[in-house]
Amino acid sequence: MSELRAKEPDYGNWVSMKLLYVSGLVSILLLCFSFIFRAFIVGAFLFISVLAYFAYARYKFSPRGGNVQAQIRELVLDRLDWDGEGKALDIGCGNAPLTIRMAKKFPNAHVVGIDYWGGVWEYSKSVCERNAGIAGVSGRVSFKKASASVLPFEDESINAAVSNLVFHEVKDAKDKRDVIKEALRVINKGGKFAFQDLFLEKRVYGEVDDLLETIRGWGIESVDFQDTSHSSFIPNALRLPFMVGKIGILYGKK
Ligand SMILES: C[S@@+](CC[C@H](N)C(=O)[O-])C[C@H]1O[C@@H](n2cnc3c(N)ncnc32)[C@H](O)[C@@H]1O
């Protein structure tokens, strides 16, 4: 155990190394081609700019660069007005940073993290379990492989649910509002929720006011929205729409 505690958790980075390798490789190829066809130099500079941008974003998201990722996650917990009694759920937990933060903040709670752990993400269930061990919360967290579109829980069986930057990614849900509905299904009456996602992206969720009305129509007692995209710790360069420029939190009580 003392050996585990000495180790650092691996919460990953929202800009994956795969993305940097691919843009680096394309840049090198285009540079090589530009010796034969000069026009390729334009593409090479384009990809070098993409590489530089994502390398900067990865740095800013990491602990060394200010941990913007962790600060964005913390906004979710700030909006979760929960007494910490019972069972909580972290939907799309990645390497479990939010699951573990919840377990630490609410010492009486059991927190379940679900994720499908696939695609381009460098996250896994085994790293979640290792991180929980390092944080000393293994006994109060558990992890399940599942899709956010069909949660493996009974109706109204969860006391609080959170999610951070997941719902827009759920490929097996055509309408991403259905993912919100599925998350709310498993929360009990009076249970609390705080979900952060690209809710300001109209092409995905429509107008925020309309989204709030729709959610109220599902019988949710209270739901509000906080625009978190302008949080002071987020550098302007990261406020592009495909990064964290369209984020906000839906929070309330079922
Ligand atoms: C930007 S990461 C966020 C991870 C974590 N919530 C955090 O704050 O670090 C998006 C996560 O969504 C997960 N994800 C994508 N589609 C999913 C689905 N259909 N069901 C569950 N998780 C999914 C990915 O595996 C990844 O862990």
The ligand as an SDF file (V2000), in Angstrom:
LIG
                    3D

 27 29  0  0  0  0  0  0  0  0999 V2000
  -13.1440   13.8220  -22.8700 C   0  0  0  0  0  0  0  0  0  0  0  0
  -13.1190   12.2130  -22.1640 S   0  0  0  0  0  0  0  0  0  0  0  0
  -13.6630   12.6300  -20.5110 C   0  0  0  0  0  0  0  0  0  0  0  0
  -13.2830   11.6090  -19.5050 C   0  0  0  0  0  0  0  0  0  0  0  0
  -13.5680   11.9940  -18.0640 C   0  0  0  0  0  0  0  0  0  0  0  0
  -14.9720   12.2520  -17.8540 N   0  0  0  0  0  0  0  0  0  0  0  0
  -12.7300   13.1690  -17.6600 C   0  0  0  0  0  0  0  0  0  0  0  0
  -13.2860   14.1740  -17.1870 O   0  0  0  0  0  0  0  0  0  0  0  0
  -11.5000   13.0820  -17.7960 O   0  0  0  0  0  0  0  0  0  0  0  0
  -14.5420   11.4290  -22.9030 C   0  0  0  0  0  0  0  0  0  0  0  0
  -14.8450   10.0720  -22.2990 C   0  0  0  0  0  0  0  0  0  0  0  0
  -16.1060    9.6330  -22.8160 O   0  0  0  0  0  0  0  0  0  0  0  0
  -16.0430    8.2320  -22.9360 C   0  0  0  0  0  0  0  0  0  0  0  0
  -17.1220    7.7820  -23.8260 N   0  0  0  0  0  0  0  0  0  0  0  0
  -17.2970    8.0630  -25.1340 C   0  0  0  0  0  0  0  0  0  0  0  0
  -18.4120    7.4480  -25.6020 N   0  0  0  0  0  0  0  0  0  0  0  0
  -18.9470    6.7830  -24.5600 C   0  0  0  0  0  0  0  0  0  0  0  0
  -20.0970    5.9580  -24.3990 C   0  0  0  0  0  0  0  0  0  0  0  0
  -20.8930    5.6770  -25.4300 N   0  0  0  0  0  0  0  0  0  0  0  0
  -20.3570    5.4510  -23.1890 N   0  0  0  0  0  0  0  0  0  0  0  0
  -19.5380    5.6950  -22.1330 C   0  0  0  0  0  0  0  0  0  0  0  0
  -18.4290    6.4700  -22.2260 N   0  0  0  0  0  0  0  0  0  0  0  0
  -18.1300    6.9940  -23.4200 C   0  0  0  0  0  0  0  0  0  0  0  0
  -14.6450    8.0030  -23.4890 C   0  0  0  0  0  0  0  0  0  0  0  0
  -14.2290    6.6480  -23.3470 O   0  0  0  0  0  0  0  0  0  0  0  0
  -13.8580    8.9770  -22.6100 C   0  0  0  0  0  0  0  0  0  0  0  0
  -13.4570    8.3570  -21.4270 O   0  0  0  0  0  0  0  0  0  0  0  0
  1  2  1  0
  2  3  1  0
  2 10  1  0
  3  4  1  0
  4  5  1  0
  5  6  1  0
  5  7  1  0
  7  8  2  0
  7  9  1  0
 10 11  1  0
 11 12  1  0
 11 26  1  0
 12 13  1  0
 13 14  1  0
 13 24  1  0
 14 15  1  0
 14 23  1  0
 15 16  2  0
 16 17  1  0
 17 18  1  0
 17 23  2  0
 18 19  1  0
 18 20  2  0
 20 21  1  0
 21 22  2  0
 22 23  1  0
 24 25  1  0
 24 26  1  0
 26 27  1  0
M  CHG  2   2   1   9  -1
M  END
$$$$
